[in-house]
Structures are given as C-alpha cells and as structure tokens.
Amino acid sequence: MRKLFIAGNWKMNTNTDEAVSLLNELIPLVSDVQDMDIAVCPPFVYLHKAVYLTRNSNIRVGAQNCHFESKGAFTGEVAPEMLKDIGCTYVIIGHSERRHIFGETDDVIHSKVKKALDAELKVILCVGELLEEREAGKTEIVVETQLIGGLKDLSSEDLDRITIAYEPVWAIGTGKTASPDQAQEVHAFIRSWLKNQYNENVSGNCQIQYGGSVKPENARTLLEQPDIDGALVGGASLKAASFAAIVKAAR
Ligand code: 13P
C-alpha cells in the first residue's frame, strides 16, 4: 500500500526566527505519526537549519527548486548535489509558480528532474492546469503534456523516487479548493496514465499528492479519495498547528 505523504511548501516566507519556531513547534505535534511521509520545504537559506533541527524527527526536508547542472558558472543557482550534501531528501520541481512566473518549460523541468535523481534526491513533480485550460476542457491534455515532458525517458526504477503533485493553478492560494471529486478525477487520470506508460506496479506505488488551498477543514475529504495519497500544502504549512492538523487528518 502507498504511504500518505504530506509536504509543506513554505514558498518565499519566514525569516530565521519564524522558521526555527515553526519547526520547533511542529516536531512534537507530529512526532507520534507513523507510517506516513512528512516533509517541509523552506526557502534555500533555511534548509541547512531545517535539516539540523529535524535530524532526530520524522520530518524530512526538501528544497523548492534546483538547477539542472552540478556546478559551474550559473550565478544564483543551486545544484541538486548541494541540496543532497546538506541533507535534503526532496526537491519540488515544476511548481506552477516556477512554470508561470519564471517561465520554466517542460524541457527545463525534465533536465532538473533527471539531475535531481542523479543526485539521489527524491522529486516532487508538480503538474496542473490554469483556470482557462480547465474551462476549455483541456485539463487532461495539459496534465498529460506536463507528465510526458517531466518524466521523459525515466525508468520504472526512477519512478520509485518520484511523487506527482497535482496542483490546479486556479486553486493555489485562492481559497478555492478543487472538490474531492474534481481532484479524484484528475488523480485517477494520472494513475491510469502511469499504468499505460509504465506498468501496474509503478501506477500502484506512485504517491500522487493534491495541492491547492488544502486546510485542516478540507483535508480529510480530499485525502479519503482513493487516488489522493497526500497533500502539498502552501499557506496552511506556515502555522505548525494547521500543518499538523492536516497531517493528523490524513491518518
Ligand atoms: P496553497 O496551499 O497556499 O494554496 O498553495 C498550494 C501550493 O502551491 C503548494 O505547492
């Protein structure tokens, strides 16, 4: 059976004191949770501290992005090997804010996924449609194109280290969550795509998270859906109590 996986994407939020307090509050709140994957993804500059603070806990640390080269003249970029070096377990790749604000293409995202896997990180690959794409009935084709682009040439073994996060762009930071049925429909589509593209094993084992205005109040009904294996939480991950409540709702 797939383990549930709840991850907090802090985006560009917190300062040192807030990051430290958030983690120090969160660690005891979820310390009794077993058989579930839990991660936090702070901004780059707080990753080192987060790894240190969570070292004896059941919380793993991920980055929100990485570059697609190991080193060199790439001013301002961070290599996946560096993330691995400081103790990160995960990296989020292809978040809609990277795609739409920073213009990341499926090709760039694919290079990042490959390089992150080479560096022995686990990848959370984000996919999801814009509101106008949903309204035009293009959700599946958009998601499929992003899956094909991001996962091109990856083996079944590589897929062991990939989590897919379905994040409809219209639900991110808007308070407008996809209904459990809407989310389940796309999750089931992703799972059947994985079965056709790989095999039953890959499709059965791959964790598919939902992201977009997940809160303690709506987490349970989303997570009860058969193909929703967790959540990628933005705003509600910035308060220890609400992130912990989402983790508990998942049990
Ligand atoms: P919100 O939970 O703030 O809508 O953000 C979702 C998200 O983008 C997580 O990556």
Residues whose N, C-alpha, C, O or C-beta is under 5 A from the ligand:
A	BS01	13P	N9 A171 I172 G173 T174 G211 G212 S213 V214 L232 V233 G234 G235 A236
